[in-house]
Amino acid sequence: MKISWPQAAAWRMRQHFLDRRASSTSLLKVTSRLCGLHAQLLSSAELSAWARIENLDRSAVRRALWEDRSLVKTWAMRGTLHLLPASEYPLWSAALATSPRYLREHQWKKHFDLTLADLERLNEAAGAVLEGRLLTRDALAAEVAAALSDAPFARKIAASSWGTVLKPAAFTGRLCFGPNAGSRVQFTNPKTWLAAPAAAIDPAAATREVTRRFLRAYAPATLHDFARWWAGAMATIRQWVKALGDEVSEIDVDGTPAWMLASDARTVTRLGSARSVRLLPAFDPYVIGASHHAERLMPGPFRKRIFRPQGWVSPVLLVNGRMEGVWRHETAGNRVRVAIQPFVRQPAWVKRAASEEAEKLAAFLGGAAHFSWRG
């Protein structure tokens, strides 16, 4: 089967609720479909939801996180912060726990002078002291050091930045984020934090389901796309896709071999085009998912305008599923200034639609829009 990149973009746009926004009650549905919202900046996660959900309440994401606890904030794919549906936490935890990324003993010895046995003791202690509690980074380090008073490595780690060492605890379901204490982050144990944690999931079943979910949201995708998104070895990703058997189909996207769920592949060729303009925030999942082949969805060599140094991913003007520019916003009093820089000249309807999106953004942020178009 052969499809074009415009068809691929149209399909992804639909899967990401970027052709038509979902209803205002769809926060968990959208978060689930996208395989989580990127939360390096919580404000970006909120704007990713806003771009996809009609009339989203500005407090909806934070309320789901800290009051309803229907979302959970944790380190996930690529070791980056994500918001995930709490009901699906066991699925992601089971899949993440299979990752060898944090099981390379020579790296732990080199950077932290830890063995994997030492790391497991730290993980267990962190999970135990966090049960039913919210602790800042410093408080957690001190409590773990006290709990492992017989282990010199625990005191050494407690005196360090105590950052990377926490990620394996998150991957294995012993740690997630709680609400901040002022400007300081706090951690807790998902077992006691989440209202109704589901039963554990078999790791093999979890990786098969994660593969389905990735392909449902980000296909057509190459193995390299999937490997970059998950931060997994190509051999592992190849096995995961192969494990789905007839559930997946290989297709040709303008000469590039890629994979889709077989049921979706039968639909994508019948999908009509839809005109759509969205203002996607920094670190938006749609942009992250296309990072390996982003140039196929741009009007020219503009990759460096979006994928910046130190891992920064710029806000994107999305037109019909293509990355056609960048934008920024700032709030001053009751004004929300939205400045858009298209990469190339755009038709009048795109500028009008972008202006309407700026108005919606300002309303979401509680202000009035001041719109500028530089191009």
C-alpha positions in Angstrom: 0.0 0.0 0.0 1.3 3.5 -0.9 0.3 6.8 0.7 1.6 10.4 0.5 3.0 12.5 3.3 0.0 14.8 3.1 -2.2 11.7 3.7 0.0 10.7 6.6 -0.2 14.2 8.1 -4.0 14.2 7.7 -4.2 10.8 9.5 -2.0 11.9 12.4 -3.9 15.2 12.6 -7.1 13.3 13.1 -5.6 10.9 15.6 -4.3 13.9 17.6 -7.7 15.7 17.6 -6.0 18.5 15.5 -8.6 18.4 12.7 -11.5 18.8 15.1 -11.2 19.5 18.8 -12.6 17.0 21.3 -15.4 17.8 23.7 -14.5 19.7 27.0 -14.9 16.5 29.0 -12.2 14.6 27.0 -9.0 15.4 28.9 -8.3 11.8 29.9 -9.3 10.5 26.4 -7.0 12.9 24.7 -4.1 12.2 27.1 -4.5 8.5 26.6 -4.6 8.7 22.8 -1.4 10.8 22.7 0.4 8.3 25.0 0.7 11.1 27.5 1.3 14.8 27.5 4.8 16.1 27.7 5.3 17.9 31.0 8.9 19.3 31.0 6.8 22.5 31.4 3.5 21.9 32.9 2.2 25.0 31.1 3.1 23.3 27.8 1.1 20.2 28.8 -1.9 22.4 29.5 -1.5 24.1 26.1 -1.2 20.7 24.3 -4.5 19.8 25.9 -6.0 23.2 25.0 -5.0 22.8 21.3 -7.1 19.6 21.2 -10.1 20.2 23.5 -12.9 22.6 22.9 -13.6 25.1 25.8 -11.1 23.4 28.1 -11.2 24.9 31.6 -7.8 26.5 32.4 -7.6 24.6 35.7 -8.6 21.2 34.3 -5.2 19.7 34.0 -4.0 20.8 37.5 -7.3 19.7 39.0 -6.9 16.3 37.4 -3.4 16.0 38.7 -3.6 17.3 42.3 -7.3 17.0 43.2 -9.0 14.2 41.3 -5.6 12.3 40.8 -7.0 11.1 37.5 -3.7 12.1 35.9 -0.2 11.3 37.2 3.0 13.1 36.6 6.1 10.9 36.2 9.2 10.3 34.2 8.4 8.2 31.2 9.5 7.8 27.5 13.1 9.0 27.0 13.3 9.7 30.7 11.2 12.9 30.2 8.3 14.1 32.3 4.9 13.1 31.1 1.3 13.3 32.3 -0.4 9.9 32.0 -4.0 8.8 32.9 -3.8 7.3 36.4 -5.9 4.4 35.3 -3.3 3.4 32.7 -0.3 3.9 35.1 0.3 0.1 35.5 0.5 -0.3 31.7 3.2 2.4 31.3 5.1 1.3 34.4 5.2 -2.3 33.3 6.5 -1.3 29.9 9.0 1.2 31.2 10.4 -1.3 33.7 11.6 -3.4 30.7 13.9 -0.7 29.5 17.6 -1.4 29.9 18.4 2.3 29.8 18.8 2.4 33.6 20.3 -1.1 33.9 23.8 -0.5 32.7 26.0 -1.2 35.7 29.2 0.3 34.2 27.4 3.7 33.8 26.2 3.7 37.4 29.7 2.8 38.6 31.3 5.5 36.4 29.0 8.3 37.4 27.7 7.4 40.8 30.0 4.5 42.0 26.8 2.4 42.4 26.2 -1.3 41.6 22.8 -2.4 40.3 22.2 -4.0 43.7 22.9 -0.6 45.3 20.5 1.1 42.9 17.7 -1.5 43.7 18.2 -0.8 47.4 17.8 2.9 46.8 14.7 2.2 44.7 13.1 0.1 47.4 13.9 2.6 50.2 12.6 5.5 48.2 9.3 3.7 47.5 9.0 2.7 51.2 9.6 6.1 52.7 7.2 7.8 50.1 4.2 5.6 50.9 1.4 7.9 52.0 3.7 10.9 52.1 4.8 13.9 50.0 8.5 14.7 50.3 10.7 17.3 48.7 13.9 16.1 47.0 16.0 17.0 50.0 13.7 15.4 52.5 13.5 12.2 50.4 17.3 12.1 50.1 17.6 12.5 53.9 15.0 9.8 54.7 16.6 7.3 52.2 20.0 7.9 53.7 18.6 7.3 57.2 16.7 4.1 56.1 20.0 2.8 54.6 22.3 4.0 57.4 24.5 0.9 56.9 25.2 1.8 53.3 27.8 4.5 52.7 26.6 5.0 49.1 23.2 6.2 50.4 24.8 9.1 52.3 26.9 10.0 49.2 23.8 10.0 46.9 21.9 12.1 49.4 24.6 14.7 49.2 24.4 14.8 45.4 21.9 16.4 43.1 19.6 13.3 43.6 18.1 13.6 40.1 19.0 10.8 37.7 19.0 8.3 40.5 15.2 8.8 41.0 14.3 7.9 37.5 14.6 4.1 37.9 12.3 4.4 40.9 9.8 6.1 38.7 10.2 3.5 35.9 9.5 0.7 38.3 6.4 2.2 39.8 7.8 3.4 43.1 7.8 7.1 42.6 5.7 9.8 41.0 5.3 13.6 41.4 3.0 15.3 43.9 2.0 19.0 44.0 4.8 21.4 44.6 5.6 22.8 48.0 6.1 26.4 46.9 8.8 26.3 44.3 10.1 22.9 45.4 9.0 19.7 43.7 7.6 16.9 45.8 7.5 13.2 45.3 5.2 10.4 46.5 4.5 6.7 45.9 1.8 6.1 43.2 0.6 3.0 45.2 -0.8 5.3 47.9 -1.2 8.5 45.9 -3.5 7.2 43.1 -7.1 6.8 44.1 -7.6 3.3 42.7 -4.4 1.8 41.2 -5.1 -1.1 38.9 -3.5 -4.5 39.1 0.0 -5.1 37.7 0.3 -5.9 34.0 2.5 -8.6 32.4 5.5 -6.8 30.9 5.2 -8.5 27.5 1.6 -7.7 27.2 2.4 -4.1 28.2 5.0 -3.6 25.5 2.6 -5.0 22.9 0.0 -2.5 24.0 2.4 0.4 24.1 3.4 -0.5 20.5 -0.3 -0.5 19.5 -0.8 2.9 21.1 2.2 4.4 19.5 1.2 3.3 16.1 -2.4 4.4 16.6 -1.3 7.9 17.4 2.0 8.4 15.5 1.8 6.1 12.4 2.8 5.9 9.7 6.1 5.4 11.5 9.4 3.8 10.8 11.2 1.7 13.3 13.6 4.6 13.8 10.7 6.9 14.6 9.5 4.5 17.3 13.0 3.9 18.6 13.6 7.6 19.0 10.2 8.2 20.6 10.7 5.4 23.2 14.5 5.8 23.4 14.9 2.1 22.7 17.3 -0.1 20.8 16.4 -0.8 17.2 16.5 -4.6 17.9 14.0 -4.2 20.8 11.7 -2.0 18.7 11.8 -4.5 15.8 10.8 -7.3 18.2 8.0 -5.2 19.6 6.5 -4.5 16.2 7.0 -8.1 15.0 5.2 -9.3 18.2 2.0 -7.8 16.8 2.0 -10.1 13.8 -0.9 -9.5 11.5 -2.1 -6.5 13.6 0.5 -4.3 11.7 1.0 -3.6 8.0 4.1 -2.2 6.3 3.2 0.7 3.9 5.1 3.0 1.6 5.0 6.7 2.4 6.3 8.5 -0.7 9.1 5.9 -0.9 9.7 5.5 2.8 8.8 2.1 4.3 6.7 2.6 7.5 4.3 0.7 9.8 0.7 1.2 10.7 -1.9 -0.9 12.5 -3.5 -2.9 9.8 -7.0 -1.6 10.6 -5.8 2.0 10.3 -4.0 1.3 7.0 -7.3 0.3 5.5 -8.8 3.6 6.5 -6.0 6.1 5.8 -6.4 6.0 2.0 -10.1 6.9 2.3 -9.5 9.9 4.6 -10.4 13.2 3.0 -8.3 16.3 3.5 -9.3 18.8 6.2 -8.1 22.4 6.6 -6.8 23.0 10.0 -4.6 25.5 11.8 -3.3 25.0 15.3 -0.9 26.7 17.6 1.0 23.9 19.2 3.1 24.7 22.3 6.7 23.8 23.1 7.3 20.1 23.4 4.0 19.2 21.8 3.6 15.4 21.3 2.7 15.8 17.6 6.1 17.5 17.0 8.1 15.2 19.2 6.6 12.2 17.4 7.7 13.5 14.0 11.2 14.5 15.1 13.0 11.9 13.0 11.4 12.9 9.7 10.3 16.4 10.5 11.6 17.8 7.2 8.9 15.8 5.4 6.3 17.9 7.2 8.0 21.3 6.6 8.1 23.7 3.7 11.9 23.7 3.6 15.1 23.4 5.7 13.7 24.8 8.9 14.4 22.0 11.3 16.8 24.1 13.4 14.0 26.6 14.0 12.0 24.0 15.8 14.4 21.5 17.3 16.7 23.8 19.2 19.9 23.2 21.3 19.7 21.6 24.7 16.7 19.6 23.7 14.3 22.6 23.4 11.4 22.1 21.0 9.8 25.4 19.8 6.0 26.1 19.6 4.8 25.3 16.1 2.3 26.8 13.7 0.6 23.7 12.3 -1.2 24.0 9.0 -2.9 20.9 7.7 -0.6 18.8 9.7 2.6 20.5 8.5 5.0 22.6 10.6 4.7 25.9 8.8 6.2 28.3 11.3 6.9 29.1 15.0 5.3 31.3 17.5 5.5 32.7 21.0 3.3 34.3 23.5 3.6 36.5 26.6 1.1 37.8 29.1 1.2 41.5 30.2 -1.6 42.4 32.5 -4.8 41.4 30.8 -3.2 41.2 27.3 -1.9 38.0 25.7 0.6 38.9 23.0 0.8 36.2 20.3 3.6 36.6 17.7 3.6 34.1 14.8 6.5 33.8 12.3 5.5 31.6 9.3 8.4 30.0 7.5 7.0 30.9 4.1 4.2 33.0 2.7 0.8 31.7 3.7 -2.6 32.1 2.1 -5.0 34.6 3.7 -7.2 31.9 5.3 -4.2 30.6 7.3 -3.6 34.0 8.8 -7.3 34.4 9.6 -7.4 31.0 11.3 -4.2 31.6 13.2 -5.7 34.9 14.5 -8.8 33.0 15.6 -6.5 30.5 17.4 -4.7 33.4 19.1 -8.1 34.7 20.3 -8.9 31.2 21.7 -5.5 31.0 23.4 -6.0 34.4 25.0 -9.4 33.4 26.3 -8.0 30.2 27.8 -5.3 32.2 29.6 -7.8 34.8 30.8 -6.9 37.8 28.7 -7.4 39.6 25.4 -5.3 38.7 22.4 -2.8 41.1 20.8 -1.9 39.3 17.5 1.1 39.9 15.2 2.0 38.0 12.0 5.6 38.4 10.8 5.8 37.0 7.4 
